Amino acid sequence: MPSIILAPIKITGADGEIIFGDVLQVNPKSTSKANSGAGGSNTGDFSATFSLVSLTNNFDPDIADSNNAANN
């Protein structure tokens, strides 16, 4: 079904996908994992982060966090 977009559109990155209209199912084709400290992945026009100490625990006992082998 076609859709009419009347609002302004702001695209800040090209990591995901934009879908206008109807879809039956959306499956991820790839997955990733990122570790960042306090405020390390903040996005936006006016972002302010004040952190004195930041510790990130990178320990992950899982072998596979997200499987998407059947989605390709």
Secondary structure, 3 states (H helix, E strand, C coil): CCCCCCCCCCCCCCCCCCCCCCCCCCCCCCCCCCCCCCCCCCCCCCCCCCCCCCCCCCCCCCCCCCCCHHHC
